[in-house]
Amino acid sequence: MTAPTKRAHWRDALYLIIFEHGTPGGKLFDVALIGTILISVMAVILDSVASIHATYGDALYSLEWVFTALFTVEYILRLICARNAVKYATSFFGVVDLLAILPTYVSIIFPGSQVLLVIRVIRVLRVFRVMKLVRYIGEADLLMTAMRESRRKITVFLIAVLALCVVLGSLMYIVEGESNGFTSIPRSIYWTIVTLTTVGYGDISPQTSLGQTVAAVIMMLGYAIIAVPTGIVTVELGLARNRMVGEHRCSDCDRAGHDRDASHCKFCGSPLAASGEPST
């Protein structure tokens, strides 16, 4: 019975350092981790510069393996001390932690794939925990809720826009023809999408007066169409915020309208229940 107890105590102590940020050891670990992540990402970016790679390529390659070894040990320790290893491994940060080390090993078989290590920069999101920016995480949850609620409307909108692009692209194919660069309907649809989104690469352009008139109409439609998904998400953001504020009611006077981070009722002064803000 003694060995399991010692092991449990060791895992708990390691858990406090790796997963908790309220302790001095946890804060130091998170700050050191974020600094290491930033340095490793910078090394990958610098290695992509030809002049730097020619001079320091070997050193950067060795450094990358050092970082990968450190992150691999960290990932294994997280699995060992996590209260639920499967839950951690399948969580957002668990998947990102794994993807942060895989490209280096994959590069042994597929050279060049190590550039995917820039995904490590996502791990810097842990800075929200270190700096206790919980309110920002709450706003991110609010935005994600609005995106989920508006996905059906946006899906219908995108299907309608795609159908419009097919029709307009086919029209441009008929008007301009192959001699003016519109060699096929798919290529004409590509031009329509580029024009409708106001990107305008300029690799294809209408030459006839009628084609230019249609292009002008498509450009005007582009400005109108771009505003639609923005409006949809904005409305859902307002509704989501109203729902969140409305749910934050005082248990004594049953009045709502409190700020999400309020601890006491602004009407009667009674303590409020937890607002449901995500913990770190």
Disulfide bonds with the S-S distance in Angstrom:
none
